[in-house]
């Protein structure tokens, strides 16, 4: 079984504070006309990128994102240094990083670290569930989270683990859908989510997705005839009830192509790329209805903002340690 970096190199030779009772309301108490009547929900103000691989070692520093999308300088890392973890918000205003790869081999972990509603990462919590890396995570049900898929060090898996609204990771849930690694996830609608893309034994550059219900149940694979299959993209929520996937890598190389996710979980066609083509990036929400992609393969540290209508902006000069395969989630 190739580990994540061998996969990357094999296909890429030569490639270098709001209260709870007003958080979950429609913006201005208005439904913003999103087709099916799913209201736009005020999201979190801030984001956080953490962990990753800087080209020579795994790291644990974090970088906070302000409510206007400005990435802050490095904050000294807390917890076990690793790359390719998953991260998701929980409890509506907090976050959690979990799982990842701590060394070659790969050596993988299930360790988790909670993020407070002021963006402070706590010390390691003993892992629950199958150790793995290259998984994805997102929130569901308005205040809970889910980690799913990845590579255990001995094979690709589709196992998932739910996160309570108090940040407690539950035991493994039997996998649903194609086992794969290096996928992405985002929320959509008011309380649902979607996992998509990745690399698996049956589909090298996967275009398939799996919806997550508002009680954390993952549905079977959905095939997409349009759009570009890829591994190692990023994904996040925007506009209050939609999502976006962007960047990634396939047999043609790194890309900057994006695809929007509707408020009912339908992935749209390719949108011409903006910003530097790259993979191994990640993304999170900020400013309640916008998103940001940052870091990536190279490694690099530039970022790209996403407007509340899903438009990706040009590169913003990087801040913080350049790295690839970070985790990211929103908070506050």
C-alpha positions as CSV (number, residue, x, y, z in Angstrom):
1,X,0.0,0.0,0.0
2,X,1.5,3.3,-1.1
3,X,1.5,6.0,1.6
4,X,0.1,9.5,0.9
5,X,3.5,11.0,-0.1
6,X,4.4,8.1,-2.4
7,X,1.0,8.5,-4.1
8,X,1.6,12.2,-4.5
9,X,5.1,11.8,-5.9
10,X,4.1,8.9,-8.1
11,X,1.6,11.0,-9.9
12,X,3.5,14.2,-9.6
13,X,7.2,13.7,-10.4
14,X,9.0,16.9,-10.9
15,X,6.2,19.0,-9.1
16,X,7.7,20.9,-6.9
17,X,-18.9,36.1,19.6
18,X,-22.4,35.4,18.7
19,X,-24.9,33.6,21.0
20,X,-26.4,30.3,20.1
21,X,-29.9,31.7,19.8
22,X,-28.9,34.1,17.0
23,X,-26.2,32.1,15.3
24,X,-28.5,29.7,13.5
25,X,-31.0,32.2,12.1
26,X,-31.5,33.2,8.5
27,X,-29.4,36.3,7.5
28,X,-31.5,39.3,8.6
29,X,-34.4,36.8,9.2
30,X,-34.8,36.4,5.5
31,X,-34.8,33.5,3.2
32,X,-32.4,34.6,0.5
33,X,-34.2,32.9,-2.4
34,X,-32.0,29.8,-2.8
35,X,-34.4,27.9,-5.1
36,X,-35.7,25.1,-3.0
37,X,-36.5,27.3,-0.1
38,X,-33.7,26.2,2.2
39,X,-32.8,29.2,4.2
40,X,-29.3,30.7,4.3
41,X,-28.0,30.2,7.8
42,X,-25.5,32.5,9.5
43,X,-22.3,30.6,9.8
44,X,-19.1,31.1,11.9
45,X,-17.1,34.3,11.8
46,X,-13.6,32.9,12.0
47,X,-11.5,30.0,10.7
48,X,-8.4,28.1,11.6
49,X,-5.8,26.2,9.6
50,X,-3.6,23.8,11.5
51,X,-1.0,21.1,11.2
52,X,0.5,20.0,7.9
53,X,3.8,19.1,6.2
54,X,6.3,21.8,5.4
55,X,8.4,19.8,3.0
56,X,10.7,18.3,5.5
57,X,8.7,17.6,8.6
58,X,5.1,17.4,10.1
59,X,4.1,20.6,12.0
60,X,1.6,21.6,14.6
61,X,1.4,25.4,14.2
62,X,-2.0,27.1,13.5
63,X,-3.1,30.2,11.6
64,X,-6.3,32.0,12.5
65,X,-8.6,33.6,9.9
66,X,-10.4,36.8,10.8
67,X,-14.0,37.6,9.9
68,X,-12.8,39.5,6.9
69,X,-10.6,36.7,5.6
70,X,-7.2,37.8,6.8
71,X,-4.8,34.9,7.7
72,X,-2.8,35.6,10.8
73,X,0.8,34.7,11.4
74,X,1.8,31.4,12.9
75,X,0.6,30.4,16.4
76,X,2.9,28.0,18.2
77,X,1.6,24.5,17.8
78,X,-0.1,22.5,20.5
79,X,-0.6,18.7,20.2
80,X,1.1,16.1,18.1
81,X,2.6,17.3,14.9
82,X,1.0,15.6,11.9
83,X,-0.3,16.1,8.4
84,X,-3.5,15.2,6.6
85,X,-5.8,15.3,9.6
86,X,-9.5,16.0,9.4
87,X,-11.1,19.1,11.0
88,X,-14.7,20.2,11.6
89,X,-16.7,22.6,13.7
90,X,-18.9,21.3,16.5
91,X,-21.2,22.9,19.1
92,X,-21.8,25.6,16.6
93,X,-18.8,27.8,17.6
94,X,-16.0,25.4,18.3
95,X,-13.8,23.0,16.3
96,X,-11.9,19.8,16.4
97,X,-8.8,18.4,14.6
98,X,-8.4,14.6,14.6
99,X,-6.4,11.8,13.0
100,X,-3.5,12.3,10.6
101,X,-0.1,11.0,9.8
102,X,2.8,11.6,12.2
103,X,5.6,9.9,10.3
104,X,6.5,7.9,7.2
105,X,5.4,4.3,6.8
106,X,2.8,5.7,7.3
107,X,2.6,6.0,11.0
108,X,-1.0,7.2,11.7
109,X,-2.9,8.4,14.7
110,X,-6.4,8.9,16.0
111,X,-5.4,11.7,18.4
112,X,-7.8,14.7,18.5
113,X,-7.4,18.4,19.6
114,X,-10.4,20.6,20.5
115,X,-10.5,24.2,19.3
116,X,-12.2,26.8,21.6
117,X,-14.6,29.5,20.4
118,X,-11.6,31.9,20.6
119,X,-9.4,29.7,18.3
120,X,-7.2,28.1,21.0
121,X,-6.2,24.5,20.4
122,X,-6.2,22.2,23.4
123,X,-3.7,19.4,24.2
124,X,-4.0,15.9,22.8
125,X,-7.0,13.8,23.5
126,X,-6.5,10.0,23.3
127,X,-7.8,8.8,19.9
128,X,-11.1,7.0,19.3
129,X,-11.7,4.9,16.2
130,X,-9.5,3.6,13.5
131,X,-6.2,5.4,13.1
132,X,-5.9,7.0,9.6
133,X,-4.9,10.0,7.5
134,X,-6.1,11.6,4.3
135,X,-9.7,11.6,5.6
136,X,-12.2,14.5,5.4
137,X,-14.6,16.0,7.9
138,X,-17.5,18.5,8.2
139,X,-20.4,19.4,10.4
140,X,-23.9,18.2,10.2
141,X,-27.1,18.6,12.2
142,X,-26.2,22.3,13.0
143,X,-23.9,21.4,16.0
144,X,-22.2,18.1,15.4
145,X,-19.4,16.8,13.2
146,X,-18.3,13.7,11.2
147,X,-15.0,12.3,10.2
148,X,-15.0,9.7,7.4
149,X,-12.8,7.8,4.9
150,X,-9.0,7.9,4.7
151,X,-6.1,5.5,4.7
152,X,-5.4,3.4,7.7
153,X,-1.8,2.5,6.8
154,X,-2.9,-0.9,5.6
155,X,-5.7,0.1,3.2
156,X,-8.3,2.6,2.1
157,X,-11.4,2.7,4.4
158,X,-14.9,4.2,4.4
159,X,-15.3,4.1,8.2
160,X,-16.9,7.2,9.8
161,X,-16.9,8.6,13.4
162,X,-19.5,11.1,14.6
163,X,-18.6,14.0,16.9
164,X,-21.1,15.1,19.5
165,X,-22.0,18.8,20.2
166,X,-19.6,18.6,23.1
167,X,-16.7,17.5,20.9
168,X,-16.6,13.8,21.9
169,X,-15.6,11.5,19.0
170,X,-17.6,8.3,18.9
171,X,-16.6,4.8,17.9
172,X,-16.3,3.6,14.3
173,X,-19.4,3.3,12.2
174,X,-19.2,0.7,9.4
175,X,-18.3,2.3,6.1
176,X,-20.7,3.4,3.4
177,X,-19.6,4.2,-0.1
178,X,-16.3,3.8,-2.0
179,X,-13.3,3.5,0.3
180,X,-10.9,6.3,-0.6
181,X,-8.3,8.8,0.6
182,X,-7.5,12.5,-0.1
183,X,-11.1,13.6,-0.5
184,X,-12.9,16.7,0.7
185,X,-16.2,17.6,2.5
186,X,-18.5,20.5,3.1
187,X,-21.8,21.4,4.6
188,X,-24.7,22.4,2.5
189,X,-28.4,23.3,3.2
190,X,-29.1,24.0,6.8
191,X,-27.9,20.8,8.5
192,X,-26.6,18.4,5.9
193,X,-23.2,17.7,4.4
194,X,-21.4,16.0,1.5
195,X,-18.1,14.1,1.0
196,X,-16.7,14.1,-2.6
197,X,-13.7,13.2,-4.8
198,X,-10.6,11.4,-3.6
199,X,-8.4,8.5,-4.6
200,X,-9.4,4.9,-4.3
201,X,-8.6,1.4,-5.6
202,X,-11.7,1.4,-7.9
203,X,-11.6,5.0,-9.0
204,X,-8.2,6.7,-9.2
205,X,-9.6,10.2,-9.7
206,X,-13.0,9.9,-8.1
207,X,-15.9,12.1,-9.1
208,X,-18.4,10.4,-6.8
209,X,-20.0,11.9,-3.7
210,X,-21.8,10.8,-0.6
211,X,-24.4,12.9,1.1
212,X,-24.7,13.1,4.9
213,X,-28.1,13.4,6.6
214,X,-28.9,15.7,9.5
215,X,-28.5,12.8,11.8
216,X,-25.1,11.9,10.5
217,X,-26.0,8.9,8.2
218,X,-23.8,8.7,5.1
219,X,-25.7,7.7,1.9
220,X,-24.5,5.4,-0.9
221,X,-22.3,6.7,-3.7
222,X,-23.7,9.3,-6.2
223,X,-22.0,9.2,-9.6
224,X,-21.3,12.5,-11.5
225,X,-21.0,12.6,-15.3
226,X,-19.8,16.2,-15.3
227,X,-16.9,17.7,-13.5
228,X,-13.3,16.7,-13.1
229,X,-12.3,13.8,-10.9
230,X,-9.5,14.7,-8.5
231,X,-7.7,13.9,-5.3
232,X,-6.6,16.3,-2.5
233,X,-9.0,19.2,-3.2
234,X,-10.5,21.5,-0.5
235,X,-14.1,22.2,0.4
236,X,-16.1,24.6,2.5
237,X,-19.5,26.2,2.9
238,X,-20.4,29.6,1.5
239,X,-23.5,31.7,1.1
240,X,-25.2,30.3,4.2
241,X,-26.4,27.1,2.6
242,X,-24.1,26.1,-0.3
243,X,-20.7,24.6,-0.7
244,X,-17.7,24.7,-3.0
245,X,-14.9,22.2,-3.9
246,X,-11.8,23.6,-5.6
247,X,-8.2,22.7,-6.6
248,X,-6.8,19.2,-6.5
249,X,-4.8,16.8,-8.7
250,X,-5.3,14.2,-11.3
251,X,-3.4,12.5,-14.1
252,X,-3.2,15.9,-15.9
253,X,-1.6,17.5,-13.0
254,X,-2.6,20.1,-10.4
255,X,-5.7,22.2,-11.1
256,X,-7.5,25.3,-9.9
257,X,-11.0,24.2,-11.2
258,X,-13.9,24.6,-8.8
259,X,-17.4,23.1,-8.5
260,X,-20.3,24.6,-6.6
261,X,-22.6,22.5,-4.4
262,X,-26.3,23.6,-4.4
263,X,-28.4,23.9,-1.3
264,X,-29.8,20.4,-2.0
265,X,-26.4,18.8,-2.4
266,X,-26.0,18.7,-6.2
267,X,-22.5,19.2,-7.5
268,X,-22.3,21.6,-10.4
269,X,-20.2,21.6,-13.5
270,X,-16.6,22.8,-13.7
271,X,-15.9,26.5,-13.1
272,X,-12.7,27.8,-14.7
273,X,-10.0,28.0,-12.2
274,X,-8.8,31.1,-10.4
275,X,-5.5,31.3,-8.5
276,X,-2.5,29.1,-8.6
277,X,-3.2,25.5,-9.5
278,X,-2.4,23.2,-6.6
279,X,-3.5,20.2,-4.5
280,X,-3.1,19.3,-0.9
281,X,-4.9,22.4,0.2
282,X,-7.8,22.9,2.6
283,X,-10.6,25.4,3.2
284,X,-13.0,26.8,5.8
285,X,-15.8,29.3,6.3
286,X,-15.3,32.8,7.6
287,X,-17.4,36.0,7.9
288,X,-20.6,33.9,8.4
289,X,-21.1,33.4,4.6
290,X,-17.8,33.3,2.8
291,X,-14.9,30.9,2.5
292,X,-11.1,30.7,2.1
293,X,-8.8,28.1,0.6
294,X,-5.2,28.3,1.8
295,X,-1.8,26.4,1.7
296,X,-1.2,23.5,-0.5
297,X,1.3,21.3,-2.4
298,X,4.7,22.8,-3.1
299,X,4.4,23.5,-0.3
300,X,2.9,27.0,-0.5
301,X,1.1,29.5,1.7
302,X,-1.0,31.6,-0.6
303,X,-4.8,31.9,0.0
304,X,-7.9,32.5,-2.1
305,X,-11.1,34.0,-0.8
306,X,-14.6,32.8,-1.8
307,X,-17.4,35.4,-1.9
308,X,-20.9,34.7,-0.6
309,X,-22.0,33.8,-4.2
310,X,-19.2,31.3,-4.6
311,X,-16.7,33.3,-6.7
312,X,-13.1,32.4,-6.0
313,X,-10.7,35.4,-6.0
314,X,-7.1,35.7,-7.1
315,X,-4.1,34.6,-5.0
316,X,-3.4,36.5,-1.8
317,X,0.2,36.6,-0.7
318,X,0.9,33.9,1.7
319,X,1.1,34.3,5.5
320,X,2.5,31.7,7.9
321,X,4.6,28.6,7.3
322,X,4.2,27.2,3.8
323,X,2.8,23.7,4.1
324,X,0.6,21.0,2.5
325,X,-2.1,18.8,3.8
326,X,-3.3,21.0,6.7
327,X,-6.6,20.7,8.3
328,X,-9.1,23.6,8.5
329,X,-12.5,24.4,10.1
330,X,-14.5,27.4,11.2
331,X,-15.2,28.6,14.8
332,X,-16.9,31.4,16.7
